[in-house]
Amino acid sequence: MPKQHYVLLDRDGVINHDSDAFIKSPDEWLPIDGSLEAIALLNQHGYQVIIVTNQSGVARGLFDEATLAQIHAKMHRLVGEHGGQISAIYYCPHGADSFCDCRKPKAGLLKAFAADFDADLSNIPVIGDSLRDLQAAEAVGAMPILVKTGKGQQTLLANPHLTFLVFENLYDAAKHITSRS
């Protein structure tokens, strides 16, 4: 059986436009140009795409898990319309003051994925727009990749000594990843 390849993506700021007021409804979930095509490109090159996302809006009472499921249904549908597929979504519904193991920068979401998919996290690309995404990836030996969309440009400016790969957007990161396979 051939080895399965994976790419793990943060959601807000990587796939869709982020908001400081949170993405609270399907109507507010708007894809970043090229992100849906990037997922399809990764799929075409044999990568399963997994989402790992903090969703503290649930803990804050801004939306419930049923609404989050509707947002994710829209994301699945739009990705599918572009020829792509998301294999799984892992999310942390807890607040920043929680003592959970799943909220990035902790690596619980990545470890849950690895257990469910029997995957070795070593060098799996993990693409995010914040330092906590990169820290979670680094904690498990994955390959942290920063995109400048969402909070990525601010992350880069606040951490000028980062040594991770940096790309303008998800599509550019996907082109890089697929050029190596």
C-alpha positions as CSV (number, residue, x, y, z in Angstrom):
1,M,0.0,0.0,0.0
2,P,1.5,3.4,-1.0
3,K,2.3,5.9,1.7
4,Q,-0.4,8.4,2.2
5,H,0.6,12.1,2.1
6,Y,-1.1,14.8,4.1
7,V,-1.2,18.6,4.4
8,L,-2.7,20.2,7.5
9,L,-4.2,23.6,7.1
10,D,-5.4,26.2,9.6
11,R,-8.8,27.6,8.4
12,D,-9.3,31.3,9.2
13,G,-6.7,33.5,7.4
14,V,-5.4,30.6,5.3
15,I,-8.5,29.2,3.5
16,N,-10.9,32.0,4.2
17,H,-10.8,35.6,5.1
18,D,-10.4,36.1,8.8
19,S,-12.2,38.6,11.0
20,D,-11.3,40.0,14.5
21,A,-15.0,39.7,15.1
22,F,-14.9,36.0,14.3
23,I,-16.5,34.1,11.4
24,K,-19.9,33.4,13.0
25,S,-22.0,32.3,10.1
26,P,-21.8,30.6,6.7
27,D,-22.4,34.0,5.1
28,E,-19.3,35.4,6.8
29,W,-17.1,32.5,5.5
30,L,-15.5,33.9,2.3
31,P,-12.6,32.0,0.6
32,I,-9.4,33.8,-0.1
33,D,-8.6,33.9,-3.8
34,G,-6.9,30.8,-4.9
35,S,-7.4,28.8,-1.7
36,L,-10.0,26.5,-3.0
37,E,-7.9,25.8,-6.1
38,A,-4.9,25.2,-3.8
39,I,-6.8,22.4,-2.0
40,A,-7.7,20.9,-5.3
41,L,-4.1,21.1,-6.5
42,L,-2.9,19.3,-3.4
43,N,-5.5,16.6,-3.9
44,Q,-4.5,16.2,-7.6
45,H,-1.0,15.5,-6.4
46,G,-2.1,12.8,-3.9
47,Y,-2.3,14.8,-0.7
48,Q,-5.2,14.5,1.7
49,V,-6.1,17.9,3.2
50,I,-6.9,18.1,6.9
51,I,-8.1,21.2,8.7
52,V,-6.8,22.0,12.2
53,T,-8.4,25.1,13.6
54,N,-9.0,26.9,16.9
55,Q,-12.7,28.0,17.1
56,S,-12.9,29.8,20.4
57,G,-16.1,31.6,19.2
58,V,-17.9,28.5,20.4
59,A,-16.7,29.0,24.0
60,R,-17.4,32.7,23.7
61,G,-21.0,32.0,22.8
62,L,-20.7,33.8,19.4
63,F,-21.9,30.7,17.6
64,D,-22.7,27.1,18.4
65,E,-21.3,23.8,17.1
66,A,-24.4,23.4,14.8
67,T,-23.5,26.8,13.1
68,L,-19.8,25.7,12.9
69,A,-21.0,22.6,11.1
70,Q,-22.9,24.8,8.7
71,I,-19.8,26.9,8.1
72,H,-17.8,23.7,7.4
73,A,-20.5,22.4,5.1
74,K,-20.2,25.5,3.0
75,M,-16.4,25.1,3.0
76,H,-16.7,21.5,1.9
77,R,-19.2,22.4,-0.9
78,L,-17.1,25.2,-2.3
79,V,-13.9,23.1,-2.2
80,G,-15.8,20.3,-4.0
81,E,-17.0,22.8,-6.6
82,H,-13.4,23.5,-7.4
83,G,-12.4,19.8,-7.6
84,G,-11.0,19.4,-4.2
85,Q,-11.8,17.5,-1.0
86,I,-11.1,18.0,2.7
87,S,-10.6,14.7,4.4
88,A,-11.2,15.8,8.0
89,I,-11.7,18.8,10.2
90,Y,-10.3,19.0,13.7
91,Y,-11.2,22.0,15.8
92,C,-10.8,23.2,19.3
93,P,-14.0,24.9,20.6
94,H,-12.3,26.1,23.8
95,G,-11.4,29.6,24.9
96,A,-7.9,31.0,25.2
97,D,-8.1,30.6,29.0
98,S,-8.9,26.9,28.8
99,F,-6.6,24.2,30.0
100,C,-7.4,21.9,27.1
101,D,-4.7,20.1,25.1
102,C,-6.2,20.9,21.7
103,R,-5.9,24.7,21.5
104,K,-3.0,25.6,19.3
105,P,-0.1,26.3,20.1
106,K,-0.6,23.0,21.9
107,A,-0.4,20.0,19.5
108,G,-3.5,18.1,20.6
109,L,-5.4,18.6,17.3
110,L,-2.3,17.4,15.3
111,K,-1.9,14.4,17.6
112,A,-5.6,13.5,17.3
113,F,-5.2,13.6,13.5
114,A,-2.1,11.4,13.7
115,A,-3.9,8.9,15.8
116,D,-7.0,8.8,13.7
117,F,-5.1,8.5,10.4
118,D,-2.2,6.4,11.7
119,A,0.1,9.1,10.4
120,D,3.6,10.0,11.2
121,L,3.7,13.8,11.8
122,S,7.4,14.1,10.9
123,N,7.7,16.6,8.1
124,I,4.0,16.8,7.3
125,P,3.4,20.4,6.0
126,V,1.3,22.4,8.5
127,I,0.2,25.7,6.9
128,G,-1.0,28.6,9.1
129,D,-1.1,32.4,9.4
130,S,-0.2,32.7,13.1
131,L,2.7,31.9,15.3
132,R,0.6,29.4,17.3
133,D,0.0,27.4,14.1
134,L,3.7,27.2,13.5
135,Q,4.5,26.3,17.2
136,A,2.0,23.4,17.2
137,A,3.6,22.1,14.0
138,E,7.1,22.5,15.4
139,A,6.1,20.7,18.7
140,V,5.4,17.5,16.8
141,G,8.2,17.6,14.2
142,A,5.9,18.6,11.4
143,M,6.9,21.2,8.7
144,P,5.6,24.7,9.7
145,I,4.7,26.9,6.8
146,L,3.5,30.5,7.1
147,V,1.3,32.2,4.6
148,K,1.1,36.0,4.6
149,T,-2.7,36.1,4.3
150,G,-4.9,36.6,7.3
151,K,-2.6,37.4,10.2
152,G,0.5,36.1,8.4
153,Q,2.0,39.4,7.5
154,Q,1.7,40.6,11.1
155,T,3.1,37.3,12.3
156,L,6.1,37.8,10.1
157,L,6.7,41.4,11.1
158,A,6.4,40.5,14.8
159,N,8.8,37.5,14.4
160,P,11.4,38.6,11.9
161,H,13.8,35.8,12.8
162,L,11.4,33.0,11.8
163,T,13.2,30.3,9.8
164,F,10.1,28.6,8.5
165,L,9.0,28.6,4.8
166,V,6.9,31.7,4.0
167,F,4.5,32.1,1.1
168,E,2.2,34.8,-0.1
169,N,-0.8,32.6,0.1
170,L,-2.1,29.0,0.2
171,Y,-1.9,28.6,-3.5
172,D,1.8,29.5,-3.6
173,A,2.4,27.1,-0.7
174,A,0.5,24.3,-2.5
175,K,2.6,24.9,-5.7
176,H,5.8,24.6,-3.7
177,I,4.6,21.4,-1.9
178,T,3.4,19.7,-5.1
179,S,6.6,20.6,-7.0
180,R,8.5,18.4,-4.5
181,S,6.3,15.3,-5.0
